[in-house]
Amino acid sequence: MLSLFKSNPTKKLEKRYSELLEQAMQAQRKGDIRTYSMLTAEAEAVHEQIKALDAQKSQ
């Protein structure tokens, strides 16, 4: 019952991941490849955090 009110860090990270990918796509469309690369790298780092949290949950 109490776990119902706990925040879900994975959900926040997934939202951040989605936002970063959206920003990267917009940068790529504008021709700003350097920003696209930086945002994509940051999104991949967030994705690694999500995978690590999922691995912790499954244990």
Protein Blocks (a to p, Z undefined) as FASTA:
>chain_A
ZZmmpccfklmmmmmmmmmmmmmmmmmmnopaklmmmmmmmmmmmmmmmmmmmmmmmZZ
